[in-house]
Amino acid sequence: MPTPIQRLLRTSPQQLRAFEATARLMSVTQAARELHVSQPTVSVQLRELAALVGEPLLEPLGRGIRLTPAGEALQATVADIAGCWQRFEDRLGDLSGLLRGRLRIAAVTTAEYFVPDLLGPFAALHPGVEIDLAVENRDRVIARLRNQADDLAVMMLPPQALPLHSQPFLDNPLVVIAPRGHPRAASAQPVPLAELAGERWLMREAGSGTRLVAEKHFADHGFSPRIAMSLGSNEALKHAVGAGLGLAVISALTVQSSALSTTPGDTGAPWVQLAVEDFPIQRQWSIVWRSDAPLAAPAQRFVTYLRGAQAS
Protein backbone atom coordinates (compact mmCIF):
# COMPACT_ATOMS: atom_id res chain seq x y z
CA MET A 1 0.00 0.00 0.00
CA PRO A 2 1.45 3.40 -0.93
CA THR A 3 2.39 5.72 1.92
CA PRO A 4 0.68 9.14 2.28
CA ILE A 5 3.72 10.89 0.79
CA GLN A 6 3.69 8.48 -2.16
CA ARG A 7 0.00 9.22 -2.75
CA LEU A 8 0.74 12.94 -2.61
CA LEU A 9 3.61 12.62 -5.09
CA ARG A 10 1.26 10.97 -7.59
CA THR A 11 -0.69 14.18 -7.81
CA SER A 12 0.55 17.17 -9.78
CA PRO A 13 0.65 20.81 -8.64
CA GLN A 14 -1.66 21.63 -11.57
CA GLN A 15 -4.27 19.14 -10.33
CA LEU A 16 -4.17 20.50 -6.80
CA ARG A 17 -4.38 24.10 -8.02
CA ALA A 18 -7.34 23.21 -10.25
CA PHE A 19 -9.12 21.51 -7.36
CA GLU A 20 -8.36 24.28 -4.85
CA ALA A 21 -9.70 26.99 -7.17
CA THR A 22 -12.78 24.98 -8.13
CA ALA A 23 -13.58 24.09 -4.51
CA ARG A 24 -13.16 27.71 -3.42
CA LEU A 25 -15.12 29.26 -6.28
CA MET A 26 -17.60 26.39 -6.74
CA SER A 27 -17.25 26.80 -10.48
CA VAL A 28 -15.04 25.07 -13.03
CA THR A 29 -15.45 28.02 -15.39
CA GLN A 30 -14.36 30.59 -12.80
CA ALA A 31 -11.46 28.36 -11.72
CA ALA A 32 -10.25 28.13 -15.31
CA ARG A 33 -10.51 31.90 -15.67
CA GLU A 34 -8.55 32.49 -12.47
CA LEU A 35 -5.85 29.98 -13.47
CA HIS A 36 -5.68 31.31 -17.05
CA VAL A 37 -6.31 27.91 -18.61
CA SER A 38 -9.20 26.46 -20.57
CA GLN A 39 -12.23 24.92 -18.89
CA PRO A 40 -11.59 21.48 -20.48
CA THR A 41 -8.07 21.56 -19.00
CA VAL A 42 -9.45 22.10 -15.49
CA SER A 43 -12.06 19.37 -16.03
CA VAL A 44 -9.37 16.87 -17.09
CA GLN A 45 -7.21 17.74 -14.07
CA LEU A 46 -10.18 17.23 -11.75
CA ARG A 47 -11.03 13.86 -13.29
CA GLU A 48 -7.42 12.69 -13.01
CA LEU A 49 -7.25 13.81 -9.38
CA ALA A 50 -10.50 12.02 -8.53
CA ALA A 51 -9.11 8.86 -10.14
CA LEU A 52 -5.96 9.10 -7.98
CA VAL A 53 -8.04 9.64 -4.86
CA GLY A 54 -10.41 6.82 -5.79
CA GLU A 55 -13.51 8.84 -4.90
CA PRO A 56 -15.59 11.49 -6.68
CA LEU A 57 -14.68 14.94 -5.44
CA LEU A 58 -17.51 17.00 -6.95
CA GLU A 59 -21.16 16.34 -7.73
CA PRO A 60 -23.90 18.28 -9.52
CA LEU A 61 -26.17 20.58 -7.52
CA GLY A 62 -28.89 22.16 -9.63
CA ARG A 63 -27.04 24.22 -12.21
CA GLY A 64 -23.89 24.25 -10.10
CA ILE A 65 -21.67 21.84 -8.21
CA ARG A 66 -20.81 20.96 -4.63
CA LEU A 67 -18.10 19.05 -2.85
CA THR A 68 -18.61 15.42 -1.94
CA PRO A 69 -17.47 14.29 1.53
CA ALA A 70 -14.19 13.18 -0.09
CA GLY A 71 -13.92 16.58 -1.76
CA GLU A 72 -14.45 18.37 1.55
CA ALA A 73 -11.73 16.23 3.13
CA LEU A 74 -9.37 16.97 0.25
CA GLN A 75 -10.10 20.71 0.44
CA ALA A 76 -9.08 20.69 4.11
CA THR A 77 -5.97 18.66 3.26
CA VAL A 78 -4.93 21.06 0.49
CA ALA A 79 -5.36 23.96 2.92
CA ASP A 80 -3.15 22.11 5.43
CA ILE A 81 -0.49 21.49 2.77
CA ALA A 82 -0.52 25.17 1.80
CA GLY A 83 -0.22 26.14 5.46
CA CYS A 84 2.70 23.76 6.00
CA TRP A 85 4.51 25.16 2.97
CA GLN A 86 3.87 28.72 4.17
CA ARG A 87 5.39 27.86 7.55
CA PHE A 88 8.40 26.36 5.76
CA GLU A 89 8.88 29.62 3.82
CA ASP A 90 8.51 31.55 7.08
CA ARG A 91 11.23 29.40 8.64
CA LEU A 92 13.52 30.09 5.69
CA GLY A 93 12.95 33.77 6.22
CA ASP A 94 13.83 33.42 9.90
CA LEU A 95 17.06 31.62 9.01
CA SER A 96 18.09 34.36 6.60
CA GLY A 97 16.97 37.19 8.88
CA LEU A 98 14.53 38.46 6.22
CA LEU A 99 10.76 38.23 6.48
CA ARG A 100 9.66 36.28 3.43
CA GLY A 101 6.55 34.55 2.22
CA ARG A 102 3.13 35.54 1.00
CA LEU A 103 0.50 37.71 2.65
CA ARG A 104 -3.01 36.92 1.43
CA ILE A 105 -5.64 39.51 2.28
CA ALA A 106 -9.31 39.74 1.31
CA ALA A 107 -11.10 43.07 1.69
CA VAL A 108 -14.71 44.10 1.22
CA THR A 109 -15.27 46.55 -1.60
CA THR A 110 -15.45 49.70 0.51
CA ALA A 111 -12.06 48.90 2.04
CA GLU A 112 -10.39 49.25 -1.37
CA TYR A 113 -10.30 53.01 -0.68
CA PHE A 114 -7.71 52.65 2.09
CA VAL A 115 -6.22 49.13 2.21
CA PRO A 116 -3.64 49.85 -0.55
CA ASP A 117 -2.44 52.83 1.52
CA LEU A 118 -1.80 50.44 4.42
CA LEU A 119 -0.10 47.81 2.28
CA GLY A 120 2.28 50.23 0.54
CA PRO A 121 4.41 51.13 3.59
CA PHE A 122 4.27 47.54 4.84
CA ALA A 123 5.57 46.26 1.50
CA ALA A 124 8.38 48.83 1.58
CA LEU A 125 9.39 47.62 5.04
CA HIS A 126 9.29 43.95 4.01
CA PRO A 127 10.39 43.57 0.36
CA GLY A 128 10.61 39.80 0.76
CA VAL A 129 6.85 39.48 1.26
CA GLU A 130 4.59 38.95 -1.76
CA ILE A 131 1.10 40.38 -1.26
CA ASP A 132 -2.13 39.04 -2.75
CA LEU A 133 -5.12 41.37 -2.30
CA ALA A 134 -8.61 40.19 -3.25
CA VAL A 135 -11.43 42.79 -3.19
CA GLU A 136 -14.86 41.14 -2.99
CA ASN A 137 -18.33 41.81 -1.65
CA ARG A 138 -19.01 40.82 1.94
CA ASP A 139 -20.57 37.44 1.11
CA ARG A 140 -17.53 36.45 -0.98
CA VAL A 141 -15.11 37.57 1.73
CA ILE A 142 -16.99 35.43 4.26
CA ALA A 143 -16.83 32.48 1.86
CA ARG A 144 -13.07 33.00 1.52
CA LEU A 145 -12.73 33.05 5.32
CA ARG A 146 -14.79 29.88 5.55
CA ASN A 147 -12.54 28.16 2.99
CA GLN A 148 -9.35 29.60 4.54
CA ALA A 149 -8.38 31.09 1.19
CA ASP A 150 -6.70 34.07 2.87
CA ASP A 151 -4.61 34.84 5.94
CA LEU A 152 -6.50 38.00 6.85
CA ALA A 153 -9.66 39.86 5.91
CA VAL A 154 -10.66 43.50 6.27
CA MET A 155 -14.35 44.09 6.95
CA MET A 156 -16.77 46.04 9.12
CA LEU A 157 -19.05 43.23 10.35
CA PRO A 158 -17.15 39.99 10.99
CA PRO A 159 -19.48 36.95 10.81
CA GLN A 160 -20.42 35.34 14.12
CA ALA A 161 -20.66 31.80 12.75
CA LEU A 162 -16.92 31.34 12.11
CA PRO A 163 -14.10 30.95 14.66
CA LEU A 164 -12.38 34.31 14.24
CA HIS A 165 -10.09 36.77 15.96
CA SER A 166 -11.04 40.38 15.26
CA GLN A 167 -9.02 43.54 15.81
CA PRO A 168 -10.59 46.98 15.13
CA PHE A 169 -8.07 49.40 13.68
CA LEU A 170 -9.81 52.26 11.87
CA ASP A 171 -12.97 54.34 12.36
CA ASN A 172 -15.61 53.95 9.65
CA PRO A 173 -18.33 56.60 10.06
CA LEU A 174 -21.34 56.17 7.78
CA VAL A 175 -22.88 59.39 6.46
CA VAL A 176 -25.82 60.45 4.28
CA ILE A 177 -25.14 61.99 0.88
CA ALA A 178 -27.64 63.87 -1.28
CA PRO A 179 -27.60 65.50 -4.74
CA ARG A 180 -25.88 68.88 -4.68
CA GLY A 181 -29.16 70.68 -5.43
CA HIS A 182 -31.13 69.00 -2.64
CA PRO A 183 -33.33 71.57 -0.82
CA ARG A 184 -31.88 70.62 2.59
CA ALA A 185 -28.26 70.57 1.39
CA ALA A 186 -27.53 74.05 2.80
CA SER A 187 -29.41 73.51 6.08
CA ALA A 188 -27.49 74.83 9.08
CA GLN A 189 -29.22 72.35 11.42
CA PRO A 190 -29.29 68.55 11.14
CA VAL A 191 -32.37 67.30 9.32
CA PRO A 192 -34.64 65.05 11.43
CA LEU A 193 -34.63 61.56 9.94
CA ALA A 194 -38.45 61.51 9.90
CA GLU A 195 -38.47 64.44 7.45
CA LEU A 196 -36.68 62.25 4.89
CA ALA A 197 -39.41 59.60 4.83
CA GLY A 198 -40.64 60.73 1.43
CA GLU A 199 -37.20 60.60 -0.18
CA ARG A 200 -35.97 57.93 -2.56
CA TRP A 201 -33.16 55.96 -0.88
CA LEU A 202 -30.39 54.19 -2.73
CA MET A 203 -28.72 51.28 -0.96
CA ARG A 204 -25.84 48.90 -1.43
CA GLU A 205 -26.71 45.35 -2.47
CA ALA A 206 -28.31 42.93 0.01
CA GLY A 207 -25.64 41.44 2.27
CA SER A 208 -23.40 44.51 2.15
CA GLY A 209 -22.03 45.49 5.54
CA THR A 210 -22.97 49.15 4.96
CA ARG A 211 -26.54 48.15 4.12
CA LEU A 212 -26.85 45.85 7.15
CA VAL A 213 -25.68 48.62 9.48
CA ALA A 214 -27.91 51.25 7.81
CA GLU A 215 -30.99 49.03 7.96
CA LYS A 216 -30.43 48.29 11.66
CA HIS A 217 -29.91 51.99 12.36
CA PHE A 218 -33.15 52.89 10.57
CA ALA A 219 -35.07 50.14 12.41
CA ASP A 220 -33.68 51.27 15.78
CA HIS A 221 -35.01 54.76 15.05
CA GLY A 222 -38.42 53.59 13.79
CA PHE A 223 -37.69 54.80 10.26
CA SER A 224 -38.74 52.94 7.11
CA PRO A 225 -36.83 54.24 4.07
CA ARG A 226 -38.39 54.05 0.62
CA ILE A 227 -35.71 52.01 -1.09
CA ALA A 228 -35.76 52.85 -4.79
CA MET A 229 -32.60 51.12 -6.00
CA SER A 230 -29.83 48.74 -4.91
CA LEU A 231 -26.35 49.12 -6.37
CA GLY A 232 -23.31 46.87 -6.22
CA SER A 233 -20.51 49.39 -5.64
CA ASN A 234 -19.79 52.65 -3.86
CA GLU A 235 -18.86 54.38 -7.10
CA ALA A 236 -22.20 53.43 -8.64
CA LEU A 237 -23.93 54.69 -5.50
CA LYS A 238 -22.16 58.06 -5.65
CA HIS A 239 -22.86 58.50 -9.35
CA ALA A 240 -26.54 57.65 -8.84
CA VAL A 241 -26.87 60.17 -6.02
CA GLY A 242 -25.05 62.78 -8.10
CA ALA A 243 -27.51 62.12 -10.93
CA GLY A 244 -30.38 63.05 -8.60
CA LEU A 245 -31.79 59.56 -8.11
CA GLY A 246 -31.99 59.77 -4.32
CA LEU A 247 -30.15 59.76 -0.99
CA ALA A 248 -27.68 57.16 0.22
CA VAL A 249 -25.85 55.98 3.32
CA ILE A 250 -22.17 55.51 2.54
CA SER A 251 -18.81 55.28 4.31
CA ALA A 252 -17.23 58.70 4.81
CA LEU A 253 -13.94 57.16 3.67
CA THR A 254 -15.34 56.72 0.16
CA VAL A 255 -16.32 60.38 -0.27
CA GLN A 256 -13.52 62.30 1.45
CA SER A 257 -11.21 62.46 -1.58
CA SER A 258 -13.82 62.51 -4.37
CA ALA A 259 -13.92 65.53 -6.67
CA LEU A 260 -16.31 65.09 -9.60
CA SER A 261 -17.54 68.05 -11.61
CA THR A 262 -20.79 68.53 -13.51
CA THR A 263 -20.77 72.33 -13.87
CA PRO A 264 -18.04 74.32 -15.70
CA GLY A 265 -15.76 75.88 -13.12
CA ASP A 266 -17.22 73.80 -10.30
CA THR A 267 -14.63 71.46 -8.85
CA GLY A 268 -17.00 69.98 -6.25
CA ALA A 269 -18.73 66.63 -6.42
CA PRO A 270 -22.32 66.45 -7.76
CA TRP A 271 -23.45 65.34 -4.31
CA VAL A 272 -23.00 66.73 -0.79
CA GLN A 273 -22.88 65.25 2.66
CA LEU A 274 -26.25 65.91 4.27
CA ALA A 275 -26.41 66.79 7.96
CA VAL A 276 -28.94 64.34 9.42
CA GLU A 277 -29.87 63.73 13.05
CA ASP A 278 -28.30 60.59 14.55
CA PHE A 279 -25.63 60.52 11.81
CA PRO A 280 -22.83 59.66 11.28
CA ILE A 281 -23.29 56.04 12.33
CA GLN A 282 -20.07 55.22 14.15
CA ARG A 283 -18.54 51.89 13.13
CA GLN A 284 -15.01 50.52 12.80
CA TRP A 285 -12.99 48.53 10.31
CA SER A 286 -11.50 45.32 11.67
CA ILE A 287 -8.76 42.96 10.59
CA VAL A 288 -9.97 39.38 11.13
CA TRP A 289 -8.42 35.94 10.87
CA ARG A 290 -9.27 32.35 11.70
CA SER A 291 -8.71 31.50 15.36
CA ASP A 292 -8.48 27.77 14.62
CA ALA A 293 -5.42 27.99 12.33
CA PRO A 294 -1.92 29.42 12.91
CA LEU A 295 -1.11 32.74 11.28
CA ALA A 296 1.81 32.80 8.86
CA ALA A 297 4.69 35.09 9.80
CA PRO A 298 3.86 37.82 7.20
CA ALA A 299 0.27 37.96 8.48
CA GLN A 300 1.44 38.14 12.10
CA ARG A 301 3.77 40.98 11.18
CA PHE A 302 0.97 42.84 9.34
CA VAL A 303 -1.34 42.58 12.37
CA THR A 304 1.46 43.99 14.53
CA TYR A 305 2.05 46.71 11.95
CA LEU A 306 -1.65 47.72 12.11
CA ARG A 307 -1.51 47.90 15.90
CA GLY A 308 1.45 50.24 15.63
CA ALA A 309 -0.24 52.38 12.98
CA GLN A 310 -3.37 52.61 15.14
CA ALA A 311 -1.35 53.73 18.17
CA SER A 312 0.59 56.41 16.26
Backbone torsions as a table, in degrees:
resi	resn	phi	psi	omega
1	MET	NA	131.8	-178.8
2	PRO	-66.2	146.1	177.0
3	THR	-76.0	164.6	177.9
4	PRO	-55.3	-39.7	-179.0
5	ILE	-68.4	-33.8	176.9
6	GLN	-67.0	-39.5	176.9
7	ARG	-63.5	-41.1	179.4
8	LEU	-63.6	-41.2	-177.0
9	LEU	-68.9	-17.3	176.2
10	ARG	-74.2	-22.6	178.0
11	THR	-83.6	159.4	177.7
12	SER	-108.9	153.9	175.8
13	PRO	-56.7	-34.9	-180.0
14	GLN	-64.4	-40.0	179.1
15	GLN	-65.3	-43.0	-179.3
16	LEU	-67.7	-38.4	177.4
17	ARG	-65.4	-41.4	179.1
18	ALA	-62.4	-42.6	-179.6
19	PHE	-68.6	-44.5	-178.5
20	GLU	-59.1	-45.1	-179.1
21	ALA	-67.1	-41.8	-179.7
22	THR	-66.0	-43.2	180.0
23	ALA	-65.6	-35.3	-179.6
24	ARG	-75.1	-41.0	-175.9
25	LEU	-92.3	-14.5	-176.6
26	MET	54.3	41.2	179.6
27	SER	-162.1	123.7	176.0
28	VAL	-67.2	-39.2	-179.6
29	THR	-62.7	-47.4	179.9
30	GLN	-66.8	-35.7	177.3
31	ALA	-62.4	-44.2	178.9
32	ALA	-62.1	-40.1	179.0
33	ARG	-64.3	-43.4	-179.5
34	GLU	-65.4	-37.0	-176.8
35	LEU	-87.4	-4.0	179.1
36	HIS	60.7	42.1	173.7
37	VAL	-131.3	173.2	-179.8
38	SER	-78.6	157.7	177.5
39	GLN	-62.5	-42.7	177.0
40	PRO	-58.8	-34.6	178.6
41	THR	-62.0	-45.5	178.4
42	VAL	-63.6	-41.7	-179.9
43	SER	-60.8	-42.4	178.6
44	VAL	-63.7	-43.9	-179.8
45	GLN	-62.6	-38.0	178.6
46	LEU	-68.0	-40.4	178.6
47	ARG	-65.4	-42.5	179.3
48	GLU	-64.2	-39.4	179.6
49	LEU	-66.6	-42.4	177.8
50	ALA	-61.3	-37.7	178.7
51	ALA	-65.3	-39.5	178.0
52	LEU	-66.6	-39.1	179.9
53	VAL	-71.7	-33.4	-178.5
54	GLY	86.9	11.6	179.5
55	GLU	-143.6	147.3	172.6
56	PRO	-65.6	141.1	-177.0
57	LEU	-103.4	-25.8	-178.3
58	LEU	-132.9	153.1	176.2
59	GLU	-144.1	154.0	-178.9
60	PRO	-65.6	147.4	173.6
61	LEU	-143.8	98.4	-174.3
62	GLY	61.1	-122.4	176.7
63	ARG	-92.6	-1.3	-178.6
64	GLY	-116.3	-153.3	-179.5
65	ILE	-137.9	165.4	172.3
66	ARG	-146.7	163.1	179.4
67	LEU	-78.4	140.6	169.4
68	THR	-78.8	170.0	174.9
69	PRO	-54.8	-39.6	176.9
70	ALA	-65.4	-37.3	177.7
71	GLY	-65.4	-39.8	177.6
72	GLU	-63.6	-40.9	178.4
73	ALA	-64.6	-40.0	179.9
74	LEU	-69.0	-37.5	177.9
75	GLN	-59.4	-43.7	178.0
76	ALA	-65.1	-37.6	179.6
77	THR	-66.6	-42.9	178.7
78	VAL	-62.3	-39.2	177.2
79	ALA	-63.8	-39.0	177.7
80	ASP	-64.6	-41.7	179.5
81	ILE	-61.9	-44.4	179.6
82	ALA	-62.7	-39.9	178.6
83	GLY	-65.2	-40.8	178.0
84	CYS	-62.7	-41.9	-180.0
85	TRP	-66.6	-38.0	177.7
86	GLN	-62.7	-40.9	179.2
87	ARG	-66.4	-34.2	175.5
88	PHE	-63.2	-44.2	178.2
89	GLU	-64.1	-37.6	177.3
90	ASP	-61.5	-42.1	-179.3
91	ARG	-64.3	-38.9	176.2
92	LEU	-61.0	-40.3	178.0
93	GLY	-63.7	-39.3	177.4
94	ASP	-62.1	-41.5	-177.8
95	LEU	-65.4	-33.1	-178.3
96	SER	-92.3	-5.6	-179.5
97	GLY	78.6	9.9	-178.8
98	LEU	-123.2	128.0	176.3
99	LEU	-67.0	120.9	-179.6
100	ARG	-132.2	167.6	177.8
101	GLY	125.7	-160.4	-176.0
102	ARG	-127.5	134.7	175.6
103	LEU	-108.5	116.4	-178.2
104	ARG	-108.2	118.4	-177.0
105	ILE	-126.7	135.4	170.1
106	ALA	-110.2	140.5	-179.8
107	ALA	-136.5	140.7	174.4
108	VAL	-68.0	160.6	-168.6
109	THR	-58.4	-38.5	-178.9
110	THR	-63.7	-30.4	-177.4
111	ALA	-70.2	-12.0	179.6
112	GLU	-64.6	-14.4	179.9
113	TYR	-75.8	-19.1	-177.2
114	PHE	-133.4	-21.2	-177.2
115	VAL	-59.1	-43.4	177.5
116	PRO	-57.8	-32.2	178.4
117	ASP	-68.4	-26.8	176.0
118	LEU	-79.0	-38.1	-176.0
119	LEU	-73.2	-30.9	-177.0
120	GLY	-57.4	-56.1	178.5
121	PRO	-63.1	-35.8	178.6
122	PHE	-63.6	-42.9	179.0
123	ALA	-63.7	-36.8	178.9
124	ALA	-66.7	-34.1	178.8
125	LEU	-73.5	-28.9	-174.1
126	HIS	-130.5	75.4	-176.6
127	PRO	-65.7	-14.1	178.7
128	GLY	-84.0	-1.3	-178.2
129	VAL	-100.3	125.2	172.2
130	GLU	-88.8	138.3	-174.7
131	ILE	-117.9	127.2	172.7
132	ASP	-111.4	119.8	178.7
133	LEU	-116.1	121.4	176.4
134	ALA	-111.5	124.3	177.9
135	VAL	-106.6	117.8	-174.1
136	GLU	-138.2	168.3	171.4
137	ASN	-72.8	170.7	-172.2
138	ARG	-61.2	-41.7	-179.2
139	ASP	-60.9	-40.3	-179.5
140	ARG	-70.2	-36.5	177.8
141	VAL	-64.6	-40.9	177.6
142	ILE	-63.1	-41.1	178.1
143	ALA	-62.1	-39.6	178.9
144	ARG	-66.5	-38.3	175.3
145	LEU	-64.0	-41.8	-179.6
146	ARG	-61.8	-39.4	-177.9
147	ASN	-89.4	3.5	-179.8
148	GLN	54.1	42.9	179.2
149	ALA	-79.9	-15.5	-176.7
150	ASP	-133.8	161.5	173.5
151	ASP	-78.6	-43.4	-173.6
152	LEU	-135.9	158.8	174.1
153	ALA	-138.9	145.9	177.1
154	VAL	-111.8	121.2	-178.3
155	MET	-158.1	169.1	-178.8
156	MET	-95.0	-36.8	-176.3
157	LEU	-122.5	87.5	178.0
158	PRO	-61.0	140.2	-179.6
159	PRO	-69.0	145.4	-178.8
160	GLN	-84.2	-18.1	-172.0
161	ALA	-81.8	-9.9	-178.2
162	LEU	-108.4	149.9	175.9
163	PRO	-75.5	104.4	-172.2
164	LEU	-133.4	148.2	161.2
165	HIS	-96.7	144.3	-178.8
166	SER	-136.9	132.8	-179.5
167	GLN	-130.2	106.4	175.2
168	PRO	-63.5	143.3	-179.0
169	PHE	-144.2	-7.3	-176.5
170	LEU	-155.4	134.7	176.7
171	ASP	-67.0	146.0	179.7
172	ASN	-137.8	73.2	179.2
173	PRO	-69.4	137.7	177.3
174	LEU	-103.3	129.7	-175.0
175	VAL	-122.7	169.0	175.5
176	VAL	-102.9	131.3	173.6
177	ILE	-116.2	149.9	-177.3
178	ALA	-137.0	160.2	175.0
179	PRO	-57.8	147.9	-176.5
180	ARG	-54.9	-34.6	-177.6
181	GLY	-88.6	12.9	-178.6
182	HIS	-61.2	137.9	-175.3
183	PRO	-62.2	-21.6	179.1
184	ARG	-100.0	6.5	-175.3
185	ALA	-62.6	-32.8	-177.1
186	ALA	-97.5	10.4	-177.4
187	SER	-63.0	132.9	179.8
188	ALA	-78.4	-22.2	-178.7
189	GLN	-110.5	148.0	177.3
190	PRO	-59.0	138.7	-179.6
191	VAL	-80.0	128.6	174.2
192	PRO	-60.3	137.9	-177.2
193	LEU	-57.8	-36.2	-177.6
194	ALA	-61.6	-27.5	-179.3
195	GLU	-74.5	-7.4	179.6
196	LEU	-102.9	14.1	-177.0
197	ALA	-64.3	-30.6	-178.2
198	GLY	-85.8	-2.0	-177.5
199	GLU	-78.0	154.1	168.8
200	ARG	-81.0	131.0	179.4
201	TRP	-112.1	134.7	176.7
202	LEU	-106.1	134.6	-174.9
203	MET	-128.6	157.5	169.0
204	ARG	-67.1	168.1	-177.0
205	GLU	-64.0	157.3	176.9
206	ALA	-56.4	135.9	-178.5
207	GLY	96.4	-16.5	177.5
208	SER	-64.0	141.0	177.8
209	GLY	-61.5	-40.9	178.4
210	THR	-60.7	-43.0	-179.5
211	ARG	-66.5	-42.4	-179.9
212	LEU	-59.8	-43.8	179.7
213	VAL	-67.1	-43.3	-179.4
214	ALA	-63.2	-43.8	-179.0
215	GLU	-64.5	-39.2	177.4
216	LYS	-66.3	-40.5	178.5
217	HIS	-61.8	-45.6	178.1
218	PHE	-61.2	-45.5	-179.1
219	ALA	-62.9	-40.6	179.3
220	ASP	-62.9	-25.8	-179.5
221	HIS	-103.1	13.1	176.8
222	GLY	64.0	30.8	-176.7
223	PHE	-111.9	132.4	179.1
224	SER	-115.0	99.4	-178.9
225	PRO	-70.1	149.9	174.2
226	ARG	-90.2	95.3	-175.5
227	ILE	-77.8	116.2	-176.4
228	ALA	-98.3	-22.2	-174.1
229	MET	-161.8	144.7	172.6
230	SER	-116.3	136.0	-177.5
231	LEU	-129.0	151.3	-171.0
232	GLY	-94.0	4.6	178.6
233	SER	-152.7	158.7	178.1
234	ASN	-67.9	-36.2	179.1
235	GLU	-64.1	-42.4	177.1
236	ALA	-62.4	-38.6	179.9
237	LEU	-63.9	-45.4	-179.6
238	LYS	-65.1	-42.0	179.1
239	HIS	-64.2	-38.8	-179.7
240	ALA	-66.7	-41.0	176.5
241	VAL	-64.7	-45.0	179.1
242	GLY	-60.8	-27.8	178.3
243	ALA	-82.2	1.0	176.3
244	GLY	86.1	19.5	-176.3
245	LEU	-84.4	-10.1	178.2
246	GLY	153.5	-169.1	177.9
247	LEU	-100.6	162.3	179.4
248	ALA	-150.7	150.9	169.8
249	VAL	-98.6	128.5	-173.7
250	ILE	-149.4	155.3	177.4
251	SER	-66.2	134.2	178.1
252	ALA	-60.7	-26.4	-179.6
253	LEU	-64.8	-25.5	-177.5
254	THR	-84.1	-11.8	-175.9
255	VAL	-115.3	-9.3	-173.8
256	GLN	-64.2	-35.2	-175.3
257	SER	-107.5	7.8	-178.1
258	SER	-77.0	144.2	178.7
259	ALA	-150.6	76.9	178.7
260	LEU	-97.4	149.1	-177.0
261	SER	-125.8	134.5	175.5
262	THR	-120.6	-11.3	-178.8
263	THR	-121.3	133.6	179.4
264	PRO	-54.3	129.1	179.9
265	GLY	85.8	-8.1	-179.8
266	ASP	-99.1	115.0	-178.7
267	THR	-94.5	3.6	-179.8
268	GLY	-82.7	166.7	176.9
269	ALA	-74.4	159.6	179.2
270	PRO	-80.1	10.9	174.7
271	TRP	-135.8	164.5	178.9
272	VAL	-133.6	156.6	172.8
273	GLN	-78.4	126.0	-176.6
274	LEU	-95.3	130.4	176.3
275	ALA	-77.0	114.2	-177.1
276	VAL	-128.0	139.5	178.2
277	GLU	-58.5	142.0	178.7
278	ASP	69.9	15.9	171.7
279	PHE	-123.2	152.1	2.3
280	PRO	-69.3	157.2	168.9
281	ILE	-84.4	121.8	-175.2
282	GLN	-88.3	115.0	175.9
283	ARG	-133.3	174.7	-179.7
284	GLN	-134.1	149.6	169.7
285	TRP	-82.9	143.6	179.2
286	SER	-127.9	148.8	168.0
287	ILE	-98.9	128.7	-175.0
288	VAL	-127.4	152.8	177.4
289	TRP	-154.5	160.6	-178.3
290	ARG	-67.0	132.0	178.8
291	SER	-85.9	-9.8	-177.5
292	ASP	-102.5	14.8	178.5
293	ALA	-143.4	143.8	-179.6
294	PRO	-69.0	143.8	176.7
295	LEU	-83.7	134.9	174.4
296	ALA	-65.9	157.1	-176.2
297	ALA	-56.8	-44.2	178.6
298	PRO	-60.8	-37.4	178.8
299	ALA	-68.5	-41.7	176.3
300	GLN	-58.3	-43.7	-178.8
301	ARG	-66.7	-35.2	179.6
302	PHE	-69.0	-39.3	176.9
303	VAL	-61.8	-43.7	177.2
304	THR	-62.7	-40.1	178.0
305	TYR	-60.6	-41.5	178.9
306	LEU	-66.1	-39.2	177.6
307	ARG	-59.5	-43.2	179.0
308	GLY	-65.8	-39.9	179.0
309	ALA	-66.4	-35.6	179.3
310	GLN	-67.7	-37.2	-177.4
311	ALA	-74.8	-26.2	-175.6
312	SER	-80.4	NA	NA
